[in-house]
Structures are given as C-alpha cells and as structure tokens.
C-alpha cells in the first residue's frame, strides 16, 4: 500500500532527513585511520538524541546500533565494531532518524585517508548514479525509469548492481511501499505521482553484483570480496524536478575543509 504525503508531511520528513544529513556530517569530522566504527556510532547517537530525535535503526528488528557501518566489501547493514579503520578503507555510513513521528534516511560512502584511484572511481560513479536516478523521480515517470538510470550508468563502468537490496518508501515507517530497485526497465513499474516520498540508494559493487549474508543475519558483503559503495537520498516526487529532502552539502563542507 503506497501512502502519498501531504505538503505538511513532506516538510516533517525534510526536517528528519536534514537531521540525518547533519548527523552524517558530524560523523565525517571523525573519520580517519585509527578511529573505530563503534566510536562513530556513539557520536551519531549522541548527536541525534541532542537534537530531540531517536536513532531509527537502533533496535529496528533487533539491529544493535544507530548507524549501519559497512567497510570495504561490506555492502550494507554492517555492525559498528571495535576494529580500527585503516588508511585506504572505504566506509559506507547509513543513518536514519525518527522525529515528529516521521523518518529520514540517507547514506554516504567515505574514503579513509588516501584511497586507490579505482576505488575513488567506484565512489564517484555510484554517487553519479544516484543523481541520475533522482533526475527520473518526477511526476509521470515510472519506478523502472529510476532503476534503469542507475543500472545503465553503473554497468557502463563495468560495475555490479546489487539486486537483493533496494530503496523504499519513507514516512511514518522507516520502510514503506513501494520498493525502489536500482535496476529495471524504462517505462515499467509504478507511475510516479506527487506526494510519493522514497529513498533512492544505489549499492554498487566493483566486481560481481552477487552478495552473501554473514552469519549475524544482517551484514551483506560482496561475493567476490571486492569493494562496494552506497549513497542514499530521501526525495519527494514532484513536477519537473525531484525535491531532495536530505543533502550532502553539510558532509562535503566538512570533507572540503
């Protein structure tokens, strides 16, 4: 069941999504070799609670942390740990918050120190594929147009597009209908209408698109153990141009300083 949002509801989702963006920017200040992902998780939880919101992921279906932190070959849903980040790692940080009864959700993949050029290329292309997907999230297009845009760009560079995990609707629940795949056929799927709020989140692998799940029941990693990148925005479908409710500008301000 797809729930279309009123203008007022979209503004509340924007508020939650911008808090996610600010949380990711706060975390970005501490990402460097030697820091543990557990420390990043504590920073995020404190920041979210200080801003009168609740970490959406903590306790969600038993998930133990406020952030999903996925390093290198981990695609998504990695647990924060005491392991220290190393120079050359990449780290996907996925965050959600609940504020004023509405959720926000966004993710960004960070470089830890200097990373290999081919890994930087994976991050760049994944982020570009998110932008291209968002460009299709306008009234009159279809879900398949979003997935096709992401898939075409990623596969053009020889990368694998994860099939098992998809974007989703966002609102009073963290995951709502519809599912938003990162692959698809142009002109297929649900017709996009005003008031549809979705998280678009390409998960792109350097090698095969195939993934495996760890024994913890959460962590997803690439079958060939090559790196994976993940970027996500919460957006509202509108006429002419999608309304991006989260932002990377706070993060990039930190990274460019």
Secondary structure, 3 states (H helix, E strand, C coil): CECCCCHHHHHHHHHHHHHHHHHHHHHHCCCCCCCEHHHHHHHHHHHHHHCCCEECCCCHHHCCCCEEEEECCEEECCCCCCCECCCCCEEEEEEEEEECCEEEEEEEEEECCCCCHHHHHHHHHHHHHHHHHHHCCECCCEHHHHHHHHHHHHHHCCCEECCCCCEEECCCCCCEEEEECCCCCCCCCCECCCCCEEEECCEEECCCCCEEECCCCCCEEECCCCCEEECEEEEECECCCCEECCCCHHHHHHHCC
